[in-house]
C-alpha cells in the first residue's frame, strides 16, 4: 500500500515531549523492483559484464533508474492493520474499533493487513555470484549466507573506496529463483557510489574478506559491530554468520594470487616486502598484480600512496575519473588500459604524469618509474 500522505487526529493537541525517548522499532525493509525507463544518456551508462575473479565468473549489471521499494511491515513483520474507509492504521488488529481523524467512531470494524511503502529511483549494481556450496558447519542452520555476503561487500566497499557506509545499501533479490545481490546508492537519483564499486569489484571483494577474517574477535557463527552489524541491519542480526561470508570469499578469491609464496622467494633478501606493499598487493586487481610484484623486486619504488584514487577538482569535486595507483609527491598516476581519453586528459590537465598499463612495455614502465625516483628508494 502506497499512502498518499499522513494526518493526525483533527483537533489533537501536541503532547509534552517528556524526558524519555519514544519507543522505536526498526521495521522497514527495502526490495528491488526492477528498472525504470532509461533515456539515451542513461543507456550509455548501463554496463553489463561477466567478471572473472579467481577463475570464477560473476555476472554484473550496473544501471541508473533502479526501482527500490521501501516497506514498513510493522512490529515483528506482522504488518499493519489499516482501515480502508478512513485510513486509520495501527500495529494491533484486535480490537479494531477506532475513530476517524475527526474524532468520530468509524463504522468499519474490519482491518486490512498491509505494509506501507514508497518507491525511489537510484543507481543499482546487480551481482550474481556462483552458487558454491560451502562445507556444512554446525552453525549454518538458520543463517543466511547471501545476506551475510551482502553486508560484507557493503562494508568492504566503505573501507576500500572511502564511501560512507550510510551512503550505500543493499538487499538480496530472489525474484528469478536465484540469489542476486542488489547494491544501491541511498541518495535518490544516485550518487555514483555503486558505479565505483562496479569499477573496483575485485578490490572491494578483498576488502570484504578483510572485514570477516576474524580480527574483530567474534565467533564464526555470529557477527558483531566490529565486522558486519549496524543499526540498519538489526532485523537480520540473527541470520548473519561471519564464517559463512569468510568461507565463501576465501573460496572465491583463493586462486587469484595462489603464487604468493613463489613470488616472495623471488624478492631478494635485502628488498623485503614492506607492510605498505603488503596492503597494496591485497587491494590490487589482477591486471596490476604482476606489475606491482616487479616494483617490489626492483626495490627502489615505494608502495603507492593510494589504490583506486578518484580525481578531485577544487571547482567541481569528484570528477568521476580514477587511477589504479598514484604517488602524490611524484604526481604519478597509473591508469587502466580502459581509461577513456577524457579520463587521461583530466589527469594530465591536473598535472599528473600518467602511465597506462598494457600500452607501455613493462620494462619501459618500470624504468620510467625508477627514473622518477632518482635511483633512490622513494
HUPEGI-V238094 format. One record per helix or strand of 3 or more residues. SS is the DSSP state (h for helix, s for strand). FROM is the first residue (numbers start at 1). TO is the last residue. If there is no record, write none. Layout:
ss:SS from:FROM to:TO
ss:SS from:FROM to:TO
This chain:
ss:s from:28 to:35
ss:h from:40 to:45
ss:s from:47 to:53
ss:s from:56 to:72
ss:h from:75 to:77
ss:s from:80 to:82
ss:s from:112 to:114
ss:s from:116 to:128
ss:h from:145 to:161
ss:h from:165 to:167
ss:s from:168 to:173
ss:s from:180 to:185
ss:h from:193 to:199
ss:h from:201 to:211
ss:h from:231 to:239
ss:h from:242 to:253
ss:h from:260 to:266
ss:h from:269 to:271
ss:h from:275 to:283
ss:h from:286 to:298
ss:s from:306 to:313
ss:s from:317 to:327
ss:s from:332 to:335
ss:h from:341 to:349
ss:s from:353 to:356
ss:h from:362 to:372
